[in-house]
Structure formats: structure tokens, C-alpha cells
Amino acid sequence: MRKRFYGRVVLYGHVVPVRLYGLVVLVLLLTAGCVSTNAQPVTPAPTSRTPAPAKVARPWRPGDPQLGAQVLWYAYPGETDASVRTNALRLVNHMVGKHMNALSVTFPFVTAGPTASRVTASAETPSVRHLAMLLDTAAAAGLRITVRPLLDEKSLVAQDPLAWRGSLAPTDRTAWFRSYEAFLRPYLTLAARHHANTFVLGVELTSLEDDQHWRTLIAAARRLFRGELSYDANWDDYVSRHVPVPVEHLGVDAYFPLPGLGDDATVAQIAAGWERWLDRKSTGKLPRIVLSEVGIIAEKGAYRHPAVWKGGGQPDFTVQKRWFEAACQVARDRDMAGLYWWNLDFHADPATPSDSLTSFVGRPAESALTSCFRTWPR
């Protein structure tokens, strides 16, 4: 491979003037025996490349349900191109094997505190370059792609144990949204250039949803990304009111508490509890709603507080499995636009069950999600 610049050529590590370049190449080719009156094209020597991913049996098409998982990516120090490509290939192959047709990548950004008026990337935010590698691998497999930045809550909780991303109160909202737009800009460009179908402009930002700055932010996003713009609301926010963020589709992070159910509850009972929650908003089909997060810790008592993942309780993998089965049943019965399980760690080997009870990998819940997607009508 050569680089051409300012009248010179770098050839095998040596700088050669352009006027001599043709002669040098001819001499080299003749010396190698590559030029003759019957010359054939020279076949390049094989190079090592990342293997191609497995292919989705039936790629997503408009009107199909989005059947996938949230890939949670907190960057590690020292991540390399090679490690990112390896992890991306391993993860995408696993998802294809579980009958998924969609991938949503969730990654963090930060703010200094609940009243701060600025957001930024952090050391744990994956680089645009590395995210592009995952998106390209997913696209090569035929997976539908969503890009989903998520405000990390560690700095909020450090100042107020009750604070969370849904209770932000920036001192200067104009500055906050201006900062947020600047942060999103390279990721919107990434989404536009690397096959993304959807960009989630916000996740669980309940206290800011009524702000008029969303319209300016959406207009700016439209100039960079022509795909679908979405917003993911928290479960209680969704059922209690109209979510006013003016995007095309709405996702719901679905952690509906069912305090009346014991650990021996049936799938039908859990599904009925979900239906009662959804009926608070509307009955019947919900073809424009995506369940953007569905997950639960594999512990006894988890039905009472599925959004609490502190751990330390008594393990119960059946609790997790039945929750997944019920969520699948409800999403299918309501004709929802899709469902994303929470979550797959970008760095974890999905062939090895995690020690954490928050994971579904290698557990009965994973067989439930596989069956859900394999049998979902399309």
C-alpha cells in the first residue's frame, strides 16, 4: 500500500520522487517476474481479517417486531481495536443464535450533579471509533441497530441518595440542552454513517420532558440523522401521563412492580399484573410502543420491586424466567413494536454464565427469551 503526497511517493519505506516512481515500479515488477506479454492480475497475499459474523435468518423489515437486547457498554481502560472487534463479533454471533433481529447499544455519559448545567462524555464512554466497529459488525449480521446514550447516575447519587436521572434540575436549562446537543452530535453522525435505524434522544429524563428545548434538540438531530428518533420513558412516567417529548416512537423501560405476587406466581398472573399497569394508559394494541428495557434480578421477592437490583437476596432463577415469559406474552398480545432484554454486557463472554444474579446469560431466562423470539409471529 502506498501514500501519495506533495509530489512524492512512500514506497516500501523509501520516499521516491513522482517523476521516478513509474520507472521504479517497472523495475520492481520486472525483477519479480510479474510483467510479461501474457501477464495475469497479481493476487494479493492473504491478510488476517476479523471473521464475518453469523447472519440473521430473517433480517428486520419495516413492520416487523424489533426482537433484541440492550448491549450495555462501559468502556474499559486499554481497550484496543482488536479487543473491540473480538467482543463485537462474539456478542453479535450470540445474539443471532438467540433468534434476535435487533441490537441496541446503551453507553454512558455524565453530569457533575443534579443541578449541573452541562453533560459530557467520561472515561467510560466508548469512543465513536469503537462504537462504529460494533455497529458495522451488527449491520453485517443483518441486525437492526439502535444507538442509545444513557445518563450515568453515580455522580447524582453521590450528592443525593434519592437523586436519579429522572430528577435532574439544571440551574440553566438552556445551557444543559446546548451541552447535551453538543455531546450527542458525534454519536448522531456515527448513527447516520454506520447503519443505525433508530437514535434514542433521551432515556428516563422525566423532570425535563416538558421542556420546550426538545424541539430545538430534535431539529438539530434531524440535520445529522435521517433515521427514526425515539425517547425511552420510565415505566411510571409512561402510565401516569402523556410523555410530551415530540419524537416518532416511544420506548418504555418496563419495571412494573407487582407487590401482590409471591415467588410462586404463574406466568399468567404476572402477565395479568403487567396488563393492569398498561391499562392505566390505554387498552388494546400498542403497535407504536417498544419495551426498551425488560429485566429483573434472579432473586426471591423481585416481583415486588423489579427496578431494584442491589443483590444480596436469595437466588431464584425461576422468578427471572417467568418474568421474561410474561413480558413476551404481553408484548405479543399487545402487538408491540418490539422488546429489548436488559442487558448484555459488551465485555462479557455470553458463553459463560455470569456470577451476577442481574444477568440472564446462561440461565433459564435466556432459554425463555430465545423461545419468545423464535416463535414470535412476523
N, C-alpha and C positions, 0 to 999 in steps of 0.2 A: 504494500500500500504506500502511496506517496502523497505528499502535501505540496501543492503548488502555491508559491507566494513571491511577489515582487521580483519576477524575472529570474528566480532560481527554483531548483527542484531538490528536495531531500531524497536521495536515492541510496538505500542500504547504509544509511548513516552519514553519507557524504553530501555536501552541497555542490551541485553541478549547475553551471550557467545554462540557461534555456537554450542558447544557440548551439551548445554541445550535447544537449540532452538526447536528441534523436540519434546522433552518432553513437553515444554511449550505450543506449538501449539496443541498437542494432548489433553492436559488437558483443554485448552480453548474450543476446539471443542466439547469435551465430555460434558463439562459444559453447552454449548449452545444447546446440543441435536442435533448436526449436524452430529454425526457419528453413524451409525448403520449398521447392516448387509445388509440392503436394502437402503443404503444412496443414495440420488439423488444429482446431482450437485447443489451447492448453487448459487442462482440467486443474483447478486449484487443489492444492493438498487439503485433505480433510482437516477441519478445525473442531475443537471441542465446543459444543453448544449445550445450553440447557435443553433437556428433552422436552418435546411438545407435551402439553397436558392432555389428560383424557377428555373426551368430547361429551357434552351433554346429549343424551339420546334424543330429546326434543327441546331445542332451544326455545326460550320465551319469545312469544309474539304478542303484539297488542291485543288485548282482550283475554290473554292467559293470566292465571294467577301467578303472583311472584312467590316462589317457594324457596326460601333460603335461610341464611343465618347472618347475624351480625358478627363480623370479624373485628375483634377488639385489638387495636394496635397501639401500644405504648412503646415508643422506641427505646431500645437498649443502647448504652454506650458501646461504641465499637462495631455497630452493625456495618456490614460490608455489602457491596453489590452481590457478591456470591452467596452470602448467607440469606439475604433477602430473596434472591431468586429461588434458592432451595426451599425456604419456608413457603413461598408463594406457590410453588409447584406442588409441594406436599399437601398444602391446605386445599388448593383447588381440586386436586385429584380426589381427596377425601370427600369434598362436598359433592362432586359429580357422582361418586359412588353411593352417596346417600340420597340420590334422586332429587337433588336441588337444581333449580334452574336460575338462581339469583344469588348474588353476593352483595352485601352492604358492608362497607368498611367504615368503622367508627374509630375516630382518633381524637386525642385531647388538645384543647387549648386552655389558657389560664387567664385569670384576672387576679389582682392583688388582694381583693376583699369584696364584701357585699356591696359597698358603696363606691368602689373604684369606677372610674370613667374610661377605662382602657382595657383592652384584651390583647393578648399576644400569644405567639407560639411559645413552647417551652422546650427544654432538652428532651422531653418525652414525646414531642410531636414529630411524627415521621416526616422526613424530607419529601418534597414534591417528587424528586427523582426516584426515591424508593417506592413511594405510593404508585407511581407510574408503572413500575415493574409488576406490582400486584395486579393493577388494572389490566395491563396488557396480557398477563397470564390468564386472568379470568375471561377476557374477551376471546382469547384463542381457544378456550374451552367451550365457548358459547354461552357463558353465564351473563344474565342481566346484571348491570352494575349500578350501585348507589353509592354516593360519597356523602359522608355524614360526620361533620365535626361536632364534638361534644364538649361542653364546658366542664373541666375537671373541678371537683368540689373541695379538694384538700385545703386550699387557702381560705375558703369560705368557712369551713368547719373549724379551722384553727382559730378563727376570730369569734365565732359564734357556733356552738354545737348544734343549734337548731337551724342554721342557715343552710341553704341549698341553692341550686341553680335557678329554681323557680321563685326565689325570694329576693332576687337582685334589686337593689335600689340605688343605681348610679347617681352620684351627685349632679352630673351633667349628662343627660341622656343623649343630647346631640353629639357630644364628644364620644360617648360609648358606641353609638351606632356608626359614627365615622370610623372609629377604630376597628369595629367589627367588620365593616366593609373592606377596609384595608387588609385585615387578616385573611378574609375569605377570597380575596382577588386571585392569588396564585392557585388556590385549590379549585376555583371555578374554571380557570384556564386549563388546569390539569384535567378536570372532568370533560371539558369540551374537546380536548385533544386526544384523550385516551379512553374513548368508547363508553363513557358513563351515560346512562339513561336518565338518572334522577340525581339531583343535588338537594340535600336536606338543609335548608337555610337556618334552622334552629331546632333545638331539642329541649323541651320542658322549661322554656323560659317564661313561665306563667305570668310573672309580675310585669313583663314587658310586652305582652301580647296585644294590649290595647294601644300601643304607641303608634303614632302616625308615621314614624320614621321607617316602618317596614316597607311602605310604598316606595320610598326613595331607594332603600336597600334592594328591593326586588327589581326596580328599574335598572339599577347598576348591574345586578346579577344577570339580567336578560341580555345586556350588551356583550357579556362574555360567554354565556352558556345558553344554548337554544333548546336544551332538553327540558324535562319536567322539573319544576321547582316544588318542593314539598316542605312540610313542617310536621314535627312529631310532638304531640301533646301528651302531658301526663294523664294517666287514667282518670283521676278525679276531676281534672280540669275539663276533659272531654265530655264526661257525663253531666257536668253541672251547668254548662253554659255553651254558647256559641263561641268557638275559637276564632277570633277575628283576623288572624294573620291571612292576608289575601293570596294564598298560593293555590296551585291546581289540585293537589291531593293532600290529604291529611293522614298522618300515621298516629297510632295510639300505642304508647308504652303501657302494656296491659298487665297491671299488677292488682287486679281486683281482689280486695280482702273478703274472705268468706269465713267470718268468725264462728258461724254456727255449725261448721263441719268438723268432724273429728278425722283422725288419720285414716280411719277405715271407710271414709266416704267413697261412694262409687263414682265412676266417670260420669254417669248420668246426673248425679247430684251436683257434682262440680260444674258441669255444663249448665245446669239449671241456674246455679248461682251466677255464672257469667251472664246468662240471658237476662236475669233480673237487673243486673247492673246496666247492660246495654239498653234495655227497655226504658231506662230513665231518660235517655237521649232520644231514641226513636226505635220503633219496632220494624220488623220486616228486614228486607235485604239491605246490605250495606256495600254496594259494589264500588264505592269510591274510597273506602277505608282500608288501610293496611294495618295489620297488627305489627308494629315496627319492633317491638320487643315482647317476647314471651319467654319467661323463665321463672324458675323457683329453686330454692335450695333444697337439697335432698335430706330434709330433717323432719322429724315429728313436730307437729304444730305449725308447719309452714303455711297451711291454708289460711290461718288467721292473719298472717302478715307477710304475704309473698314478696313485698318490696324490701323486706329486711333480710340482709344477707350477712349478718355478723358471724354466723357459725358458732360452734361450741355446743350445739344441741346433739340430740341422739340421732344418728343416721337412719334414714328411711328412704330407700330408693323407690319404693312403690308410690310414695307421696309425689315424687317428681314425675314418675312415669304417667300416673293418672292425670296430673295437671296438664301434661303435654297432650294426652289423648283427648281431654275435654276441650282444650283450646283448639285443636284441629277440628273437632266436631262442630264447635260453634262457628269457626271461620268458614267452614264449608257450608253449613246450614244457612248462614247469613250471606253467602255468595260474596265474601270479602275479596278485595283486590289482591290480597297476599298475606303472608305470615313469615316473620323472621324470628328464629330462635335466638335467645341470648344465652351465651355467646361462645364463639370460638376464638381462643387466644392465638394471635398470629404466630407467636413463637413456640407454642406447644406442639408436640408431635401427636396428632389425633389418633395415631395407632396405639398410644399409651394412655390408659385412663389416668386422670389427674387425681392427686390426693385430696383436692378441694371438693367439698360437697356442693359447691356452687356450679361445678361443671357437670354437663350431661354426657361428655365423651366417654365411650366405653361402658356406659350404664344402661339399664333398661329403658330410660327415657330416650336414648338415642335410637333404639330399635323402634320406639313409638313414633319418633319423628320420621324415620325412614319409611315406615309403613304408611304414615299420613301422606307423605309426598308421592309415594309410589302409586297410591290408589286415588289420589285427588283427581276428580274429573277435569278434563281440559278440552 
